[in-house]
Amino acid sequence: MKKGTLTRNQVIGIVGLKAVEKVESLNCEPTNRVGYNGSCQNNDLIEWASTVELDDGTKLTVYYYTDIADEAIVEANGGDWGSIDWVISGYQID
């Protein structure tokens, strides 16, 4: 099940543009929650996330999901994960 049900505009309204731009600027990492290693575990997606802690102690997380087609692009480009089009799936505030 995908996480991050808030849209960019919703999050901007809650925490402001600066916080959103900060979390979007970070490199994301696999979460190991969904589909780590993708097809090796019979999962269609791999979940990636970046998180920043806000001034009030809450955390803003942005989620990305990649799939088998993305893995093929990365493999064809010598393991370069920067070769795929990273699309934000959603945001979460905890």
VOPA-681171 format. One record per residue: x negated, y negated, z of N, C-alpha, C, O in turn; residue in one letter. Coordinates in pm, 1 decimal. Layout:
% residues N
{n.u: X | n.v: Y | n.w: Z | ca.u: X | ca.v: Y | ca.w: Z | c.u: X | c.v: Y | c.w: Z | o.u: X | o.v: Y | o.w: Z | residuo: A}
...
//
This chain:
% residues 94
{n.u: -84.5 | n.v: 117.8 | n.w: 0.0 | ca.u: 0.0 | ca.v: 0.0 | ca.w: 0.0 | c.u: -89.5 | c.v: -124.7 | c.w: 0.0 | o.u: -182.0 | o.v: -136.7 | o.w: 80.3 | residuo: M}
{n.u: -60.3 | n.v: -214.4 | n.w: -89.5 | ca.u: -139.8 | ca.v: -336.5 | ca.w: -100.0 | c.u: -112.8 | c.v: -430.6 | c.w: 17.4 | o.u: -2.0 | o.v: -437.7 | o.w: 70.6 | residuo: K}
{n.u: -217.8 | n.v: -501.9 | n.w: 55.3 | ca.u: -206.0 | ca.v: -604.3 | ca.w: 159.6 | c.u: -215.1 | c.v: -741.1 | c.w: 93.4 | o.u: -248.8 | o.v: -752.3 | o.w: -24.4 | residuo: K}
{n.u: -185.1 | n.v: -842.8 | n.w: 169.3 | ca.u: -196.0 | ca.v: -978.5 | ca.w: 117.9 | c.u: -72.0 | c.v: -1020.7 | c.w: 42.7 | o.u: -73.8 | o.v: -1032.4 | o.w: -79.8 | residuo: G}
{n.u: 35.6 | n.v: -1043.7 | n.w: 115.4 | ca.u: 163.7 | ca.v: -1075.2 | ca.w: 52.7 | c.u: 186.8 | c.v: -1224.6 | c.w: 31.7 | o.u: 285.3 | o.v: -1263.5 | o.w: -31.0 | residuo: T}
{n.u: 97.1 | n.v: -1308.8 | n.w: 83.4 | ca.u: 113.2 | ca.v: -1453.0 | ca.w: 65.9 | c.u: 49.1 | c.v: -1499.0 | c.w: -64.1 | o.u: -52.2 | o.v: -1444.3 | o.w: -107.5 | residuo: L}
{n.u: 109.3 | n.v: -1600.0 | n.w: -125.5 | ca.u: 52.7 | ca.v: -1658.5 | ca.w: -246.7 | c.u: -47.2 | c.v: -1767.4 | c.w: -210.0 | o.u: -54.1 | o.v: -1810.9 | o.w: -95.0 | residuo: T}
{n.u: -122.8 | n.v: -1810.0 | n.w: -307.4 | ca.u: -221.1 | ca.v: -1916.0 | ca.w: -286.3 | c.u: -152.4 | c.v: -2044.3 | c.w: -238.8 | o.u: -198.4 | o.v: -2108.3 | o.w: -144.2 | residuo: R}
{n.u: -43.2 | n.v: -2081.3 | n.w: -304.1 | ca.u: 28.1 | ca.v: -2203.8 | ca.w: -265.2 | c.u: 84.7 | c.v: -2195.3 | c.w: -124.2 | o.u: 82.3 | o.v: -2294.0 | o.w: -50.8 | residuo: N}
{n.u: 135.3 | n.v: -2079.2 | n.w: -85.6 | ca.u: 185.4 | ca.v: -2063.1 | ca.w: 50.6 | c.u: 73.3 | c.v: -2082.7 | c.w: 151.8 | o.u: 91.4 | o.v: -2150.8 | o.w: 252.8 | residuo: Q}
{n.u: -41.7 | n.v: -2023.5 | n.w: 125.1 | ca.u: -153.8 | ca.v: -2031.8 | ca.w: 217.7 | c.u: -208.5 | c.v: -2174.0 | c.w: 224.1 | o.u: -245.0 | o.v: -2221.7 | o.w: 331.5 | residuo: V}
{n.u: -214.5 | n.v: -2241.3 | n.w: 110.3 | ca.u: -258.6 | ca.v: -2381.4 | ca.w: 111.2 | c.u: -167.4 | c.v: -2464.5 | c.w: 201.5 | o.u: -214.2 | o.v: -2551.5 | o.w: 274.9 | residuo: I}
{n.u: -37.6 | n.v: -2437.3 | n.w: 195.7 | ca.u: 57.3 | ca.v: -2509.1 | ca.w: 280.4 | c.u: 39.5 | c.v: -2481.4 | c.w: 428.1 | o.u: 75.3 | o.v: -2564.4 | o.w: 511.7 | residuo: G}
{n.u: -15.7 | n.v: -2365.1 | n.w: 461.1 | ca.u: -32.3 | ca.v: -2326.1 | ca.w: 601.0 | c.u: -169.1 | c.v: -2368.2 | c.w: 655.6 | o.u: -177.5 | o.v: -2426.1 | o.w: 763.9 | residuo: I}
{n.u: -277.4 | n.v: -2338.8 | n.w: 579.9 | ca.u: -412.5 | ca.v: -2361.6 | ca.w: 633.1 | c.u: -491.2 | c.v: -2468.4 | c.w: 558.2 | o.u: -597.7 | o.v: -2509.9 | o.w: 603.7 | residuo: V}
{n.u: -440.5 | n.v: -2512.6 | n.w: 445.5 | ca.u: -507.6 | ca.v: -2617.5 | ca.w: 368.8 | c.u: -595.9 | c.v: -2564.0 | c.w: 256.8 | o.u: -639.9 | o.v: -2449.0 | o.w: 259.2 | residuo: G}
{n.u: -620.1 | n.v: -2649.4 | n.w: 160.0 | ca.u: -696.8 | ca.v: -2614.2 | ca.w: 41.2 | c.u: -841.3 | c.v: -2579.3 | c.w: 73.9 | o.u: -897.2 | o.v: -2487.2 | o.w: 14.3 | residuo: L}
{n.u: -902.5 | n.v: -2650.6 | n.w: 167.1 | ca.u: -1043.2 | ca.v: -2628.1 | ca.w: 199.7 | c.u: -1066.8 | c.v: -2484.3 | c.w: 246.5 | o.u: -1163.6 | o.v: -2420.9 | o.w: 204.5 | residuo: K}
{n.u: -980.2 | n.v: -2433.1 | n.w: 332.1 | ca.u: -994.5 | ca.v: -2295.9 | ca.w: 381.6 | c.u: -975.6 | c.v: -2194.6 | c.w: 269.1 | o.u: -1046.7 | o.v: -2094.3 | o.w: 262.5 | residuo: A}
{n.u: -880.2 | n.v: -2220.9 | n.w: 181.3 | ca.u: -855.0 | ca.v: -2130.5 | ca.w: 68.8 | c.u: -975.2 | c.v: -2127.8 | c.w: -24.9 | o.u: -1018.9 | o.v: -2020.9 | o.w: -67.5 | residuo: V}
{n.u: -1027.8 | n.v: -2243.9 | n.w: -56.3 | ca.u: -1144.8 | ca.v: -2249.4 | ca.w: -144.1 | c.u: -1265.2 | c.v: -2180.0 | c.w: -79.9 | o.u: -1346.3 | o.v: -2118.8 | o.w: -149.4 | residuo: E}
{n.u: -1276.4 | n.v: -2189.8 | n.w: 51.9 | ca.u: -1388.5 | ca.v: -2125.8 | ca.w: 121.3 | c.u: -1379.4 | c.v: -1974.1 | c.w: 109.1 | o.u: -1478.3 | o.v: -1909.4 | o.w: 74.6 | residuo: K}
{n.u: -1263.2 | n.v: -1916.3 | n.w: 136.6 | ca.u: -1249.4 | ca.v: -1770.2 | ca.w: 130.0 | c.u: -1262.8 | c.v: -1721.0 | c.w: -13.7 | o.u: -1315.7 | o.v: -1612.4 | o.w: -37.3 | residuo: V}
{n.u: -1215.6 | n.v: -1799.4 | n.w: -109.3 | ca.u: -1226.7 | ca.v: -1760.8 | ca.w: -250.6 | c.u: -1370.8 | c.v: -1765.3 | c.w: -301.0 | o.u: -1404.6 | o.v: -1698.0 | o.w: -398.4 | residuo: E}
{n.u: -1455.3 | n.v: -1843.6 | n.w: -235.6 | ca.u: -1594.0 | ca.v: -1857.3 | ca.w: -280.2 | c.u: -1683.9 | c.v: -1743.6 | c.w: -231.4 | o.u: -1796.4 | o.v: -1728.7 | o.w: -279.2 | residuo: S}
{n.u: -1635.5 | n.v: -1664.7 | n.w: -138.1 | ca.u: -1716.0 | ca.v: -1556.8 | ca.w: -81.2 | c.u: -1716.1 | c.v: -1433.5 | c.w: -170.8 | o.u: -1620.4 | o.v: -1408.0 | o.w: -243.9 | residuo: L}
{n.u: -1824.9 | n.v: -1357.7 | n.w: -163.8 | ca.u: -1826.8 | ca.v: -1227.4 | ca.w: -229.3 | c.u: -1737.3 | c.v: -1133.4 | c.w: -150.4 | o.u: -1739.3 | o.v: -1133.3 | o.w: -27.4 | residuo: N}
{n.u: -1659.6 | n.v: -1054.5 | n.w: -220.8 | ca.u: -1573.5 | ca.v: -958.7 | ca.w: -153.2 | c.u: -1646.0 | c.v: -825.5 | c.w: -138.4 | o.u: -1742.1 | o.v: -796.5 | o.w: -209.7 | residuo: C}
{n.u: -1598.1 | n.v: -746.2 | n.w: -45.0 | ca.u: -1655.2 | ca.v: -615.3 | ca.w: -16.6 | c.u: -1542.0 | c.v: -513.3 | c.w: -14.3 | o.u: -1428.3 | o.v: -548.5 | o.w: 17.2 | residuo: E}
{n.u: -1571.1 | n.v: -386.8 | n.w: -47.5 | ca.u: -1466.1 | ca.v: -284.9 | ca.w: -37.6 | c.u: -1424.3 | c.v: -268.7 | c.w: 109.2 | o.u: -1507.6 | o.v: -273.4 | o.w: 199.7 | residuo: P}
{n.u: -1295.0 | n.v: -249.9 | n.w: 130.3 | ca.u: -1245.1 | ca.v: -239.0 | ca.w: 267.5 | c.u: -1250.1 | c.v: -97.3 | c.w: 322.2 | o.u: -1244.5 | o.v: -78.0 | o.w: 443.7 | residuo: T}
{n.u: -1260.3 | n.v: -0.1 | n.w: 236.9 | ca.u: -1255.2 | ca.v: 142.2 | ca.w: 274.0 | c.u: -1115.7 | c.v: 184.0 | c.w: 319.8 | o.u: -1095.3 | o.v: 299.5 | o.w: 357.0 | residuo: N}
{n.u: -1019.8 | n.v: 91.7 | n.w: 317.7 | ca.u: -882.9 | ca.v: 122.7 | ca.w: 359.1 | c.u: -806.6 | c.v: 192.8 | c.w: 248.0 | o.u: -733.9 | o.v: 288.9 | o.w: 273.1 | residuo: R}
{n.u: -822.7 | n.v: 145.5 | n.w: 126.7 | ca.u: -751.4 | ca.v: 202.6 | ca.w: 12.4 | c.u: -851.2 | c.v: 232.6 | c.w: -97.8 | o.u: -920.7 | o.v: 143.6 | o.w: -146.8 | residuo: V}
{n.u: -857.1 | n.v: 356.7 | n.w: -135.4 | ca.u: -925.2 | ca.v: 395.9 | ca.w: -256.4 | c.u: -1073.4 | c.v: 374.5 | c.w: -264.8 | o.u: -1125.7 | o.v: 357.8 | o.w: -375.0 | residuo: G}
{n.u: -1144.4 | n.v: 374.2 | n.w: -153.8 | ca.u: -1288.5 | ca.v: 360.1 | ca.w: -166.8 | c.u: -1339.0 | c.v: 476.6 | c.w: -250.6 | o.u: -1306.4 | o.v: 592.1 | o.w: -223.1 | residuo: Y}
{n.u: -1416.8 | n.v: 447.1 | n.w: -350.4 | ca.u: -1463.3 | ca.v: 541.8 | ca.w: -451.7 | c.u: -1353.2 | c.v: 581.4 | c.w: -549.5 | o.u: -1371.5 | o.v: 673.7 | o.w: -629.0 | residuo: N}
{n.u: -1241.4 | n.v: 514.0 | n.w: -544.7 | ca.u: -1138.3 | ca.v: 527.6 | ca.w: -647.6 | c.u: -1103.1 | c.v: 668.6 | c.w: -686.3 | o.u: -1050.2 | o.v: 744.8 | o.w: -605.4 | residuo: G}
{n.u: -1132.4 | n.v: 704.2 | n.w: -811.2 | ca.u: -1089.4 | ca.v: 831.7 | ca.w: -865.7 | c.u: -1147.0 | c.v: 950.5 | c.w: -790.5 | o.u: -1088.9 | o.v: 1059.0 | o.w: -793.8 | residuo: S}
{n.u: -1258.5 | n.v: 932.8 | n.w: -723.6 | ca.u: -1317.1 | ca.v: 1043.0 | ca.w: -646.7 | c.u: -1223.1 | c.v: 1090.2 | c.w: -536.8 | o.u: -1229.2 | o.v: 1205.8 | o.w: -494.9 | residuo: C}
{n.u: -1136.0 | n.v: 1001.0 | n.w: -490.0 | ca.u: -1041.5 | ca.v: 1035.1 | ca.w: -384.1 | c.u: -897.8 | c.v: 1033.7 | c.w: -434.8 | o.u: -803.4 | o.v: 1022.6 | o.w: -356.5 | residuo: Q}
{n.u: -881.9 | n.v: 1045.1 | n.w: -566.6 | ca.u: -749.0 | ca.v: 1046.2 | ca.w: -628.9 | c.u: -667.7 | c.v: 920.2 | c.w: -599.6 | o.u: -545.3 | o.v: 926.2 | o.w: -587.8 | residuo: N}
{n.u: -734.4 | n.v: 808.4 | n.w: -588.2 | ca.u: -667.1 | ca.v: 680.6 | ca.w: -570.1 | c.u: -677.1 | c.v: 600.9 | c.w: -699.3 | o.u: -780.3 | o.v: 602.4 | o.w: -766.3 | residuo: N}
{n.u: -570.0 | n.v: 532.0 | n.w: -733.5 | ca.u: -569.8 | ca.v: 449.5 | ca.w: -854.4 | c.u: -641.5 | c.v: 317.5 | c.w: -834.6 | o.u: -693.6 | o.v: 260.1 | o.w: -930.2 | residuo: D}
{n.u: -644.8 | n.v: 268.4 | n.w: -710.5 | ca.u: -700.1 | ca.v: 136.4 | ca.w: -682.8 | c.u: -809.8 | c.v: 142.0 | c.w: -577.6 | o.u: -816.0 | o.v: 233.8 | o.w: -495.8 | residuo: L}
{n.u: -895.7 | n.v: 41.4 | n.w: -582.1 | ca.u: -993.3 | ca.v: 18.5 | ca.w: -476.4 | c.u: -963.3 | c.v: -120.2 | c.w: -420.6 | o.u: -950.6 | o.v: -216.7 | o.w: -495.9 | residuo: I}
{n.u: -952.1 | n.v: -129.4 | n.w: -288.7 | ca.u: -921.6 | ca.v: -256.7 | ca.w: -223.0 | c.u: -1050.9 | c.v: -326.5 | c.w: -182.3 | o.u: -1141.6 | o.v: -265.4 | o.w: -125.9 | residuo: E}
{n.u: -1056.9 | n.v: -456.0 | n.w: -212.4 | ca.u: -1170.5 | ca.v: -542.1 | ca.w: -178.2 | c.u: -1115.4 | c.v: -662.1 | c.w: -102.9 | o.u: -1001.6 | o.v: -702.9 | o.w: -125.9 | residuo: W}
{n.u: -1195.1 | n.v: -719.1 | n.w: -13.1 | ca.u: -1147.7 | ca.v: -835.1 | ca.w: 62.5 | c.u: -1263.2 | c.v: -924.4 | c.w: 105.8 | o.u: -1377.4 | o.v: -880.4 | o.w: 119.0 | residuo: A}
{n.u: -1229.7 | n.v: -1050.5 | n.w: 127.3 | ca.u: -1318.4 | ca.v: -1149.0 | ca.w: 188.1 | c.u: -1238.8 | c.v: -1217.2 | c.w: 298.6 | o.u: -1119.0 | o.v: -1241.4 | o.w: 283.6 | residuo: S}
{n.u: -1305.2 | n.v: -1248.1 | n.w: 409.3 | ca.u: -1236.7 | ca.v: -1307.9 | ca.w: 523.5 | c.u: -1317.9 | c.v: -1423.1 | c.w: 580.2 | o.u: -1440.7 | o.v: -1417.0 | o.w: 587.8 | residuo: T}
{n.u: -1247.0 | n.v: -1528.4 | n.w: 619.9 | ca.u: -1308.5 | ca.v: -1637.8 | ca.w: 694.5 | c.u: -1229.8 | c.v: -1658.0 | c.w: 822.9 | o.u: -1108.2 | o.v: -1639.4 | o.w: 827.3 | residuo: V}
{n.u: -1302.8 | n.v: -1696.9 | n.w: 928.2 | ca.u: -1236.5 | ca.v: -1732.0 | ca.w: 1052.9 | c.u: -1211.5 | c.v: -1881.3 | c.w: 1051.1 | o.u: -1301.6 | o.v: -1960.1 | o.w: 1022.3 | residuo: E}
{n.u: -1089.1 | n.v: -1919.8 | n.w: 1082.1 | ca.u: -1049.8 | ca.v: -2060.5 | ca.w: 1082.6 | c.u: -1077.0 | c.v: -2122.4 | c.w: 1219.9 | o.u: -1104.5 | o.v: -2051.3 | o.w: 1316.6 | residuo: L}
{n.u: -1069.2 | n.v: -2253.0 | n.w: 1226.9 | ca.u: -1100.5 | ca.v: -2326.1 | ca.w: 1350.4 | c.u: -1017.4 | c.v: -2281.3 | c.w: 1470.1 | o.u: -1064.5 | o.v: -2286.5 | o.w: 1583.7 | residuo: D}
{n.u: -894.4 | n.v: -2237.4 | n.w: 1445.5 | ca.u: -806.9 | ca.v: -2196.7 | ca.w: 1555.5 | c.u: -821.8 | c.v: -2049.3 | c.w: 1592.4 | o.u: -746.8 | o.v: -1998.2 | o.w: 1675.6 | residuo: D}
{n.u: -919.9 | n.v: -1979.8 | n.w: 1529.7 | ca.u: -945.1 | ca.v: -1839.9 | ca.w: 1561.7 | c.u: -871.0 | c.v: -1740.7 | c.w: 1474.1 | o.u: -899.0 | o.v: -1620.9 | o.w: 1479.3 | residuo: G}
{n.u: -777.1 | n.v: -1788.2 | n.w: 1394.1 | ca.u: -709.1 | ca.v: -1697.5 | ca.w: 1301.9 | c.u: -802.4 | c.v: -1665.3 | c.w: 1186.2 | o.u: -901.1 | o.v: -1734.9 | o.w: 1162.6 | residuo: T}
{n.u: -769.6 | n.v: -1559.9 | n.w: 1115.5 | ca.u: -851.6 | ca.v: -1517.1 | ca.w: 1002.2 | c.u: -770.0 | c.v: -1524.0 | c.w: 874.3 | o.u: -653.9 | o.v: -1483.4 | o.w: 869.9 | residuo: K}
{n.u: -833.2 | n.v: -1576.3 | n.w: 770.8 | ca.u: -773.5 | ca.v: -1582.8 | ca.w: 637.4 | c.u: -845.9 | c.v: -1481.8 | c.w: 549.9 | o.u: -967.9 | o.v: -1487.2 | o.w: 534.7 | residuo: L}
{n.u: -770.2 | n.v: -1390.5 | n.w: 493.1 | ca.u: -827.5 | ca.v: -1286.1 | ca.w: 408.9 | c.u: -766.2 | c.v: -1293.7 | c.w: 270.0 | o.u: -645.8 | o.v: -1313.6 | o.w: 254.3 | residuo: T}
{n.u: -851.9 | n.v: -1277.4 | n.w: 169.3 | ca.u: -807.0 | ca.v: -1269.6 | ca.w: 31.0 | c.u: -833.4 | c.v: -1126.5 | c.w: -16.4 | o.u: -939.6 | o.v: -1070.3 | o.w: 10.5 | residuo: V}
{n.u: -735.7 | n.v: -1067.9 | n.w: -87.4 | ca.u: -746.1 | ca.v: -929.3 | ca.w: -133.5 | c.u: -754.1 | c.v: -922.4 | c.w: -285.4 | o.u: -688.5 | o.v: -997.2 | o.w: -358.0 | residuo: Y}
{n.u: -836.9 | n.v: -829.8 | n.w: -329.5 | ca.u: -852.3 | ca.v: -799.0 | ca.w: -471.2 | c.u: -836.8 | c.v: -647.1 | c.w: -484.8 | o.u: -866.4 | o.v: -572.9 | o.w: -391.1 | residuo: Y}
{n.u: -790.5 | n.v: -601.5 | n.w: -600.7 | ca.u: -781.3 | ca.v: -458.3 | ca.w: -627.4 | c.u: -841.0 | c.v: -430.1 | c.w: -764.4 | o.u: -810.3 | o.v: -498.1 | o.w: -862.4 | residuo: Y}
{n.u: -925.7 | n.v: -329.8 | n.w: -769.6 | ca.u: -981.5 | ca.v: -285.7 | ca.w: -897.1 | c.u: -929.5 | c.v: -145.6 | c.w: -925.6 | o.u: -877.5 | o.v: -77.8 | o.w: -836.9 | residuo: T}
{n.u: -944.5 | n.v: -103.0 | n.w: -1051.8 | ca.u: -895.9 | ca.v: 29.0 | ca.w: -1090.0 | c.u: -1000.2 | c.v: 102.2 | c.w: -1173.6 | o.u: -1113.2 | o.v: 55.8 | o.w: -1188.4 | residuo: D}
{n.u: -961.7 | n.v: 215.2 | n.w: -1227.2 | ca.u: -1052.1 | ca.v: 300.6 | ca.w: -1304.0 | c.u: -1106.6 | c.v: 225.8 | c.w: -1425.9 | o.u: -1224.1 | o.v: 240.5 | o.w: -1459.4 | residuo: I}
{n.u: -1024.2 | n.v: 147.1 | n.w: -1491.6 | ca.u: -1070.7 | ca.v: 70.9 | ca.w: -1608.2 | c.u: -1180.0 | c.v: -27.1 | c.w: -1567.9 | o.u: -1277.0 | o.v: -45.7 | o.w: -1641.3 | residuo: A}
{n.u: -1165.1 | n.v: -89.2 | n.w: -1452.8 | ca.u: -1268.9 | ca.v: -181.0 | ca.w: -1403.2 | c.u: -1398.7 | c.v: -105.6 | c.w: -1375.4 | o.u: -1507.4 | o.v: -154.3 | o.w: -1406.6 | residuo: D}
{n.u: -1386.7 | n.v: 13.4 | n.w: -1316.6 | ca.u: -1505.4 | ca.v: 93.5 | ca.w: -1289.5 | c.u: -1579.9 | c.v: 126.1 | c.w: -1418.5 | o.u: -1703.0 | o.v: 125.3 | o.w: -1421.6 | residuo: E}
{n.u: -1505.0 | n.v: 154.8 | n.w: -1525.0 | ca.u: -1567.2 | ca.v: 185.9 | ca.w: -1653.6 | c.u: -1642.3 | c.v: 64.4 | c.w: -1709.0 | o.u: -1750.5 | o.v: 78.6 | o.w: -1766.0 | residuo: A}
{n.u: -1585.3 | n.v: -53.5 | n.w: -1692.1 | ca.u: -1651.6 | ca.v: -177.0 | ca.w: -1737.6 | c.u: -1781.1 | c.v: -197.5 | c.w: -1659.9 | o.u: -1884.6 | o.v: -230.6 | o.w: -1717.9 | residuo: I}
{n.u: -1775.0 | n.v: -178.0 | n.w: -1529.6 | ca.u: -1893.4 | ca.v: -194.3 | ca.w: -1445.0 | c.u: -2001.7 | c.v: -95.0 | c.w: -1486.6 | o.u: -2118.6 | o.v: -131.1 | o.w: -1499.7 | residuo: V}
{n.u: -1961.9 | n.v: 29.1 | n.w: -1506.8 | ca.u: -2058.4 | ca.v: 132.2 | ca.w: -1546.7 | c.u: -2121.8 | c.v: 98.1 | c.w: -1681.6 | o.u: -2242.3 | o.v: 115.4 | o.w: -1700.1 | residuo: E}
{n.u: -2040.5 | n.v: 49.9 | n.w: -1775.3 | ca.u: -2091.2 | ca.v: 13.5 | ca.w: -1907.8 | c.u: -2186.3 | c.v: -106.0 | c.w: -1902.1 | o.u: -2267.1 | o.v: -126.2 | o.w: -1992.8 | residuo: A}
{n.u: -2176.0 | n.v: -184.8 | n.w: -1795.1 | ca.u: -2261.8 | ca.v: -302.5 | ca.w: -1777.9 | c.u: -2369.9 | c.v: -279.7 | c.w: -1672.2 | o.u: -2412.3 | o.v: -373.0 | o.w: -1604.0 | residuo: N}
{n.u: -2412.4 | n.v: -157.6 | n.w: -1660.3 | ca.u: -2524.2 | ca.v: -125.3 | ca.w: -1571.9 | c.u: -2496.8 | c.v: -144.4 | c.w: -1424.2 | o.u: -2588.8 | o.v: -173.8 | o.w: -1347.8 | residuo: G}
{n.u: -2372.4 | n.v: -128.4 | n.w: -1382.4 | ca.u: -2338.0 | ca.v: -142.5 | ca.w: -1241.4 | c.u: -2311.7 | c.v: -284.4 | c.w: -1196.3 | o.u: -2305.9 | o.v: -311.0 | o.w: -1076.2 | residuo: G}
{n.u: -2295.7 | n.v: -376.0 | n.w: -1290.2 | ca.u: -2273.4 | ca.v: -517.4 | ca.w: -1258.2 | c.u: -2125.7 | c.v: -543.2 | c.w: -1229.8 | o.u: -2044.6 | o.v: -551.0 | o.w: -1322.0 | residuo: D}
{n.u: -2091.2 | n.v: -556.5 | n.w: -1100.9 | ca.u: -1951.7 | ca.v: -582.0 | ca.w: -1063.2 | c.u: -1906.2 | c.v: -722.1 | c.w: -1105.0 | o.u: -1786.4 | o.v: -750.2 | o.w: -1107.5 | residuo: W}
{n.u: -2000.2 | n.v: -808.7 | n.w: -1137.3 | ca.u: -1965.9 | ca.v: -941.5 | ca.w: -1187.0 | c.u: -1913.6 | c.v: -938.3 | c.w: -1329.3 | o.u: -1867.9 | o.v: -1040.3 | o.w: -1381.1 | residuo: G}
{n.u: -1919.6 | n.v: -822.5 | n.w: -1392.9 | ca.u: -1875.2 | ca.v: -810.8 | ca.w: -1531.8 | c.u: -1724.1 | c.v: -792.4 | c.w: -1546.0 | o.u: -1671.3 | o.v: -796.1 | o.w: -1657.1 | residuo: S}
{n.u: -1654.9 | n.v: -772.7 | n.w: -1434.3 | ca.u: -1508.5 | ca.v: -758.4 | ca.w: -1444.4 | c.u: -1440.3 | c.v: -889.9 | c.w: -1407.4 | o.u: -1501.2 | o.v: -977.8 | o.w: -1346.4 | residuo: I}
{n.u: -1315.3 | n.v: -901.9 | n.w: -1444.5 | ca.u: -1236.6 | ca.v: -1020.7 | ca.w: -1414.9 | c.u: -1169.6 | c.v: -1000.7 | c.w: -1279.1 | o.u: -1070.5 | o.v: -928.6 | o.w: -1268.0 | residuo: D}
{n.u: -1224.2 | n.v: -1064.6 | n.w: -1176.8 | ca.u: -1170.7 | ca.v: -1051.7 | ca.w: -1041.5 | c.u: -1044.0 | c.v: -1135.2 | c.w: -1029.5 | o.u: -1048.2 | o.v: -1257.6 | o.w: -1041.7 | residuo: W}
{n.u: -931.6 | n.v: -1068.9 | n.w: -1005.6 | ca.u: -802.7 | ca.v: -1135.9 | ca.w: -993.0 | c.u: -753.8 | c.v: -1118.7 | c.w: -849.4 | o.u: -745.9 | o.v: -1007.2 | o.w: -797.9 | residuo: V}
{n.u: -721.8 | n.v: -1229.6 | n.w: -787.0 | ca.u: -673.0 | ca.v: -1224.9 | ca.w: -648.9 | c.u: -533.0 | c.v: -1164.7 | c.w: -647.6 | o.u: -444.8 | o.v: -1205.9 | o.w: -723.0 | residuo: I}
{n.u: -515.2 | n.v: -1066.9 | n.w: -560.7 | ca.u: -385.7 | ca.v: -1001.2 | ca.w: -546.8 | c.u: -297.0 | c.v: -1074.6 | c.w: -446.4 | o.u: -175.8 | o.v: -1084.8 | o.w: -465.3 | residuo: S}
{n.u: -358.2 | n.v: -1125.4 | n.w: -340.0 | ca.u: -279.9 | ca.v: -1196.2 | ca.w: -239.4 | c.u: -365.3 | c.v: -1236.3 | c.w: -119.6 | o.u: -483.6 | o.v: -1203.2 | o.w: -111.5 | residuo: G}
{n.u: -303.4 | n.v: -1307.1 | n.w: -28.2 | ca.u: -369.7 | ca.v: -1361.7 | ca.w: 90.4 | c.u: -296.4 | c.v: -1314.7 | c.w: 214.9 | o.u: -177.9 | o.v: -1281.7 | o.w: 211.0 | residuo: Y}
{n.u: -370.5 | n.v: -1312.6 | n.w: 326.4 | ca.u: -311.8 | ca.v: -1276.2 | ca.w: 453.9 | c.u: -373.7 | c.v: -1362.6 | c.w: 563.7 | o.u: -493.3 | o.v: -1391.3 | o.w: 560.9 | residuo: Q}
{n.u: -292.6 | n.v: -1403.0 | n.w: 658.8 | ca.u: -340.1 | ca.v: -1477.8 | ca.w: 774.3 | c.u: -311.7 | c.v: -1393.1 | c.w: 897.9 | o.u: -198.3 | o.v: -1352.0 | o.w: 922.4 | residuo: I}
{n.u: -416.5 | n.v: -1368.3 | n.w: 974.4 | ca.u: -402.6 | ca.v: -1288.4 | ca.w: 1098.5 | c.u: -448.2 | c.v: -1369.7 | c.w: 1218.1 | o.u: -444.5 | o.v: -1320.9 | o.w: 1331.1 | residuo: D}
//
